[in-house]
Structures are given as C-alpha cells and as structure tokens.
Amino acid sequence: MGMVGKADKAAGCYPVGAPSKPARAGLSAEVREGLWAGAVAGLLSGAPSTVDALLTGADPLAAARAAGNLLLPADAGRGALVAAGGVAHMVLSLGWGTVLAMAVRRSSLSPVAAGAVAGATIAAVDLGLLAHGPLGRRWPLIRTLPVGPQVADHLAFGAIAGAVLARRG
C-alpha cells in the first residue's frame, strides 16, 4: 500500500470535525482597525497646524475651512465651510486609516514608522498632486495654506494611525 493509500486509510479512523462556522457578516477585523485608527488619527492630527496657527497669529480654523472647500465653494459661509471641513476630513481620515491598516501590516517597518512614511505619501498626493497641481485651482483655500504645517499634520496622521494599529494588533 502506497503512502497515499495509508494516509487515506488513517484519515478514515478519525472522526470528522464539526462543520466550520460561516464567516461573520460585516467588516473584516483589518477594516475595523483601520476605521478606528483613521478616526483617532483624524481627531488628533490637526494639532501641528493648529499650534502653528496659534503661534503665528494665523486663523486656527483656516485648515478646517480649507478642507470644507473640498465640498463647498471657497466663498461659502465660514460656518458652512468649517462644518463641511469636519465631514470631509473625517471621511478622508477613515479612508486613509483603512488603507494604512492594510499597508502597515505588510511593511517591515514598525507601525509608527510605516504610518509616518504613509503620511508623507498622503501629503505628496493631497498637497502636491491635488492641491498644488492642476486640480488645485478648484480648491483655492487649500492652496493658500502654509505647506509646512500641513505636511506636519499628514505625518502626524500617519504616525498616530500607526501607533493605534500597533496597540490594536
């Protein structure tokens, strides 16, 4: 009797296990972790530009209004732009947090370092390609923000999201 025949015969001696449970409906653990990381990072990552605005005497809500310009025209009311900015920022943060949850797990870097690298990449896309590229004419409020504090916000977002993912993983 060959090896395959012996294995088949041996397998028949053991009871068949209970049927496996069906996959749980809903979001995967990775997506849930990404949403959580994005939410936390989205709430905290505006600190660098806010502190910079307070130290330099600039408007601390300028970045919130600029984010609102993603959804509303630049001449919309101040309150409407701030509210729209909160919505836009949270949606983007949840989306990028989910992307980071997948990317950080596949990186050889620590989660915080991988998150910071991702934050730099997101800054290059958001600020470089979109805000200051050809499409940027649509978002004049974003174009007028000082770039340095915005890059710092993006780096903070990535690092914070990475730290959240490290704690949850």
N, C-alpha and C positions, 0 to 999 in steps of 0.2 A: 504494500500500500504506500503510495507516494505521500509527500509532505502535505499536499493539498487535501488528499483524502483523509489523513489523520486529523487535520485541522477541522474539517467539516464534521467528522465523527465526534471530536471533542466538543465542538460548539453545540452539538445536539444534547450534550449532557448537562448543560447549564440552562436554567430557566430564562425565558425571555423577560427582559426588564419591562417595567411599566412604560406605557407609551409616554413620550416626551410631551411636556406641556406646550401648548401652542404659544407662539411668540406673542408677547404682550403688545396690545394695540397702543398706539401713541408714539411719542417721540423717543428716539434712542437715548441712551444714557449720555452719549457723546454730545448730542444736540442739546439736551437739557443742561449739561455742564457748560456748554458754550453760551447758551442763553443767560445762564446765571453769571458767568464771567463777563459777558458783554454788558449786562445790567449794572454790575458792581463797578466795572471799569468806566462805563459811560457816566455814572454818577460822580466819580472821583477824578476823572482825567482832565477836567477843565480847570483844575487848580493852578497849573503853571501860568496859563494865560490870564486867569483872574487875578492872581497875585501880581503878575507883571502890570496889568492894567491899574491896579490899586497903587502900586509903587510909582508908576509913571504919570498918574493923574488922568489916565485914559478912561473911557467908559467901560466898566466891568461887564456890561451886558452887550457890548458890541459883537462878541463872538456868538452869543445866543441869537441876536438879530440876524447876523450873517448866516447862521445855519437855517434860520427861517426863510432866508432868501432862496433856499433850495426849493421851497414850496410856494412862496408868495413873491410878488414883485417887490423890488427894493423900496418902492415908495408906499408900500402898505404901512399901516399904523404900527407904532412902536410895540404896543401890547400884542397885536396880532403876530408880528414877526417873532417876538420872544416866545409866544405860545407855539407857533409853528416850528420854531427852532428846537424847542424841547421835544416835540414829536419827531422831527427829522433826526435829531441827534440820537434819540433812543432807538429808533428803527435801525439806523446805521450801526449803532453800537451792538445791538442784538445780532445783526447780520455778521458783522466783523467778529464778534465773540464766537459765533458758531464756526466761522472759518478758522479762527485761531485754535479752537478746541481740536479740530482735525489736524491742523498743521503742527501744533506744538507736540502732539503725541508722536508724530513721525520724525521729529527733529532729534539730532544727537545733542543739541544744546540743552541747558537747563530750561525749564518752562519760562522763567522770568527773562532769561537772555533771548530765547526764541520769540517770546512775546515782544520784547523791545525791537528785535530785528523786524518782526512783522509790523510793529507800529511805524518803523521807519519806512517800510514798503508802502503801508497805507498812506502815510504822509506824502510820499512821492506820487502816488496815484491821485489822492484827494487834492493836494495843494499844487503839485507840479503839473500833472497832465490835465486835470479838470479845471481847477480854479484859475490857474495862470496859463493854461493852454488856450486853444481856440474856443473851447466851450465856455471859458471863464467869463466871456462877455455877458453871459446870461446871469451871472452871479456877482455883480459889482461889489456887494457888501463883503463877500469873501475875499475878493481881490484886494480890498483896501486894508485888510487886517495885517498887522505885522507878522511876517512869516515865522520868525524865531519862536515866539511863544506858541504858535500853532503847531510847529514841529514838536515842541516840548510836550504839548497836550497829546499828540499822537504817540510819542514814545512812552509817555505815562500810561496811556490807554493799553498799549501792548504789554508793558511790564506788569501792570495791575492785573490784566486778564490772565497773563501767565502765572502770576502768583496765586490767583484764585483757582486756576486749573491745577496747580501743583498741590494745593491744600485739599482739593476735592478728589484728586487722582490717587 
